[in-house]
Amino acid sequence: MNRTALARRLTGGVVPGLLLASLSGLASPASADAQYMPSQAPVPPPFFALRNARIVTGTGAVIENGTVVIANGLIEAVGADLDIPGDAWLIDVSGLTVYPGLFDGLSQVGLEAQGAADFGGVGGGGGNPLLALAQQPRTVGPEDRPATNSWVNAADMLNSEAGGIETWRSGGFTNALVAPDDGIVTGQGVVVNLAGDEQEMVVKAPAALRVTMSGAGGFRSFPGSLMGVIAYIRQLYLDADHSRQYEARYMADPSGQPRPTYDRALGPIQDAIAGGWPTVMPANEVRQIRRAIKLGRDTGGRPVLQGAHEAYGLADEIAAAGVPVLVDVDWPERNREADPEADESLASLKRRAYAPTTPARLEEAGVEWAFYSGSAGSPRAMMEKVRTAIEHGLSEEAALEALTAAPARIYGVDEMLGSVEAGKIANLVVTDGPLFDEDTDIRMVFVDGHRFEEEAPEPRPTEPPAADMNGTWLLSLNNDSQEATAELEVSEDGTISGLIRGERGEQQITDGWVSGNEFSITATATMGPGMEVEIVYTGTVEGDSIEGNASFGGAGNMDFRGTRPGGGVR
Amino acid sequence: MRHPTKWSIRRVGAGCLALGLAFGVPGGAAAQEQPILIRGATILTAAEAGRIEDGAILFENGRIIAVGSTSEVEAPSDAVVIDGTGKFVTPGIIDAHSHIAADAINEGAVSVSSMVSIHDVIDPTDIALYREAAGGTTTSHIMHGSANPIGGNNAVIKHRWGEDAEGLLFEGAPPTIKFALGENPKRAGSPTLPGQEARYPASRMGVMDVIRQAFIEATEYKAEWDTYRARVAGGDRNAIPPRRNLTMDPLVEILEGTRYVHAHSYRADEILQLMRVAEEFGFRIHTFQHVLEGYRVADEMAEHGAHASTFSDWWAYKMEAYEAIPHNAAIMTRRGVNVSINSDSGEEGRHLNQEAAKTMKWGGLSEAEALATVTINAAIQLMIDDRVGSLEAGKDADIVLWENYPLSSYARVRTTYIDGEVVFDIDADMAMRAEIEAEKAELRELLGESDDPDDERDPGRRPGGGR
């Protein structure tokens, strides 16, 4: 380390000196930095040296025993034999693996609802939706700029205290491309860090334009149909180009010429064309993919295909078109409302069977592609769906790339993010095992060099079960206001499996144990598409009765009591 | 009988599943592999040759090589020879008015929707493409709806089931556009909500006003561009191009005679009105669609040069469709109008042969005239008659082999060829049903959802996925 670097560090306000924090027990009390609060005045990031790390750099190289030096929010050095700076805070991460922080290719995390333009603003109607619709002003042509929010910048919509940020960060996601959601042109997408205040979060703004091709206004407002939306997008790009030409000519010689009309929708489109902004367009089905590629070609935009569930058979065509792809990890499932007696179509079966092979096909064809969370509502759900793609032939290296370097390249931030390399932003995730293993836990996350520690899971008590919990239990939750039936099965080592049927559907038990007369059962309930809630039942068992507390994904608690009318007979 | 195994693989993708390659994504256009000769059949040519008893037709590389009596037509040695004894051969049927295979039909919020095009929203996966081919239909005019006086741009396609949207397009078919008159564009059937601003127009007068206004604007727009081009041609480097207006561009093409108007219409008065408005601006209404009162103004239509594409005997479904008669097609034909019978429906598009046959019953058209209403006449209306619509050497091999007399309710298609390739064959279809069931079973197994009742309960489960 040279003097300048040292001086920079010293002025960074960190207490110099040798801070040797031995992290033998990883559940040690939170460090000072872990108390870093995003909304407070900026806290200068400390200097860390992660020692004895297995480092998956994301550039192909894996360093089996190396060191990552983090300074001023950046990765200062990575290597096997590094001189560890004297003022660094040493963290021994023996047995742990350091990966680049994960990057969600398209997300809404951290965004507040906007008051953006739709098909004519918000109507009144005194609560009557029909009347409200009738009173909305109509858009009657392209000149009305229907649902065009190209001027909306996601950076202006950030809320650093939004709940999802911490959830995704603790799941290993340090970055996302966040983009507004409303309109035909929803607005400008921004690459964010998932920590810090609203200003600190922004890595690149704007980094993309987002088009949905949806939200058509039926027979009331233009455009009312998909072909109207496509025609409108063409006109919008033509108008942007014409207005750029006209303004240039006018500014050169305004005398005697009508002055150009200000149109807030056109400037960002001009910038997008000139700057080659990636333009995210929905393209799940084969014909949508081909339409998006064609529309991109026709308008001079640079399309990025969003969805790509049917891209498995088009990988070579997409590669030839040179169009990047964002793959929605929320693989198609059979329509839950479908008539169970009805025969599922061949097309639907194919889509379900082959959509998860899309990543493997894109990898083979050499397409630039990244994952995005889609409707997968949690990092856990997302990683599970990424594992599905790996089971369908995707290599783990490509899966990691699609969650790190690839989205960074697509959005033009690959010199700042996407790998563990000196000079890049210190966004890292530290795990206790291979990233894509189901049992791997995340132990630390670094964003801008700030450390966020994840608690190590409590070891499971291993006393032999003092009670037999096998059988069917009747549970009443919170003073009989709700009832449920639990069918439990306990294996010899005390692991509980089974099913809980509540008034709001089934909960699948994902984990559980009984030790002595104490037990814990973790169950997952699906509350809607992609919305899973984890419920943890903890309590004690005494003969044919149990009691305890159920925690609903951190959102609430209920006491429960239960009996086993049939006794302990399977 | 040639058994089109290639077809069953390319079109359906069955059989590749074991290799994990059956992605259901159509490949590129495959050319006809071998010459085909159908001999011994009765051929209804829809051309000058008329009906040929004991006829033969040879086609190769997607084109008709020869049509004549069986003794005249010689087959090359590598030709697949099909015995057509007792069977009939006609040109592929052309549906001049269809709404299948599109993800959108109406851009309904505006009175002039000429900025939109069916080309942008073709859905090549619509099974109607295949089902209509099973009824002998090989070409369709996919039209914008009738919600606006000036509607969107249409697409002419071939029923090349298995191709992508681009591959369906009829190469080189001149561009067309939909107009609409009467109750639909004035929104007679769609009252506005309380407090809602009604869309103009609300009367037949208003419909003509909208069209007239649009062409006044288009004339000005065209003049702007003409001026600009003249300035550029004169060396003016400071000329600023006018704003491209996608709504106006197709109207300029109409004025320049490069885009052809197909106007939805019912009543005699509005048919006359529209021809007069068009003549004001120096263009022609190429074809009146539906045109149920065309029999009243057939002379005027013939004089204007308009074609007519009507229904056989479908009427009284709304006020303006009450004054219809089933003799409409025959009367217009006798008065010198080129008449086609269309479907306007994915159901009717499967038996246009029967619809054509009705003109023999109602109005006494000859067999040749009746067949022409769903073949060569429709081709003339779409200006593709140099390629399709009749069985003549040099034309596309869009050919239907019928089990029995086609202008009959007992008619049944054996094989439909497009560009010489089988798109429907009754035996291959039966075989394909079993292949599809087998493929579905394999997919269910791949998904871990085969007949095991436990799996049925959890249709979202995947092999190795979940817990």
Boltz contact constraints between the chains, C-beta under 6 A:
constraints:
  - contact:
      token1: [A, 130]
      token2: [B, 193]
      max_distance: 6.0
  - contact:
      token1: [A, 134]
      token2: [B, 193]
      max_distance: 6.0
  - contact:
      token1: [A, 134]
      token2: [B, 195]
      max_distance: 6.0
  - contact:
      token1: [A, 134]
      token2: [B, 196]
      max_distance: 6.0
  - contact:
      token1: [A, 135]
      token2: [B, 195]
      max_distance: 6.0
  - contact:
      token1: [A, 140]
      token2: [B, 110]
      max_distance: 6.0
  - contact:
      token1: [A, 217]
      token2: [B, 109]
      max_distance: 6.0
  - contact:
      token1: [A, 219]
      token2: [B, 108]
      max_distance: 6.0
  - contact:
      token1: [A, 219]
      token2: [B, 109]
      max_distance: 6.0
  - contact:
      token1: [A, 220]
      token2: [B, 109]
      max_distance: 6.0
  - contact:
      token1: [A, 221]
      token2: [B, 109]
      max_distance: 6.0
  - contact:
      token1: [A, 222]
      token2: [B, 109]
      max_distance: 6.0
  - contact:
      token1: [A, 222]
      token2: [B, 110]
      max_distance: 6.0
  - contact:
      token1: [A, 224]
      token2: [B, 107]
      max_distance: 6.0
  - contact:
      token1: [A, 224]
      token2: [B, 108]
      max_distance: 6.0
  - contact:
      token1: [A, 224]
      token2: [B, 109]
      max_distance: 6.0
  - contact:
      token1: [A, 225]
      token2: [B, 104]
      max_distance: 6.0
  - contact:
      token1: [A, 225]
      token2: [B, 107]
      max_distance: 6.0
  - contact:
      token1: [A, 226]
      token2: [B, 103]
      max_distance: 6.0
  - contact:
      token1: [A, 226]
      token2: [B, 104]
      max_distance: 6.0
  - contact:
      token1: [A, 226]
      token2: [B, 121]
      max_distance: 6.0
  - contact:
      token1: [A, 227]
      token2: [B, 104]
      max_distance: 6.0
  - contact:
      token1: [A, 227]
      token2: [B, 116]
      max_distance: 6.0
  - contact:
      token1: [A, 227]
      token2: [B, 120]
      max_distance: 6.0
  - contact:
      token1: [A, 227]
      token2: [B, 121]
      max_distance: 6.0
  - contact:
      token1: [A, 228]
      token2: [B, 107]
      max_distance: 6.0
  - contact:
      token1: [A, 228]
      token2: [B, 116]
      max_distance: 6.0
  - contact:
      token1: [A, 230]
      token2: [B, 120]
      max_distance: 6.0
  - contact:
      token1: [A, 231]
      token2: [B, 115]
      max_distance: 6.0
  - contact:
      token1: [A, 231]
      token2: [B, 116]
      max_distance: 6.0
  - contact:
      token1: [A, 231]
      token2: [B, 246]
      max_distance: 6.0
  - contact:
      token1: [A, 235]
      token2: [B, 246]
      max_distance: 6.0
  - contact:
      token1: [A, 238]
      token2: [B, 244]
      max_distance: 6.0
  - contact:
      token1: [A, 242]
      token2: [B, 243]
      max_distance: 6.0
  - contact:
      token1: [A, 246]
      token2: [B, 240]
      max_distance: 6.0
  - contact:
      token1: [A, 249]
      token2: [B, 240]
      max_distance: 6.0
  - contact:
      token1: [A, 286]
      token2: [B, 25]
      max_distance: 6.0
  - contact:
      token1: [A, 287]
      token2: [B, 165]
      max_distance: 6.0
  - contact:
      token1: [A, 312]
      token2: [B, 23]
      max_distance: 6.0
  - contact:
      token1: [A, 313]
      token2: [B, 23]
      max_distance: 6.0
  - contact:
      token1: [A, 313]
      token2: [B, 25]
      max_distance: 6.0
  - contact:
      token1: [A, 333]
      token2: [B, 460]
      max_distance: 6.0
  - contact:
      token1: [A, 334]
      token2: [B, 459]
      max_distance: 6.0
  - contact:
      token1: [A, 346]
      token2: [B, 436]
      max_distance: 6.0
  - contact:
      token1: [A, 346]
      token2: [B, 440]
      max_distance: 6.0
  - contact:
      token1: [A, 349]
      token2: [B, 440]
      max_distance: 6.0
  - contact:
      token1: [A, 349]
      token2: [B, 443]
      max_distance: 6.0
  - contact:
      token1: [A, 350]
      token2: [B, 24]
      max_distance: 6.0
  - contact:
      token1: [A, 353]
      token2: [B, 443]
      max_distance: 6.0
  - contact:
      token1: [A, 353]
      token2: [B, 446]
      max_distance: 6.0
  - contact:
      token1: [A, 353]
      token2: [B, 447]
      max_distance: 6.0
  - contact:
      token1: [A, 388]
      token2: [B, 465]
      max_distance: 6.0
  - contact:
      token1: [A, 391]
      token2: [B, 464]
      max_distance: 6.0
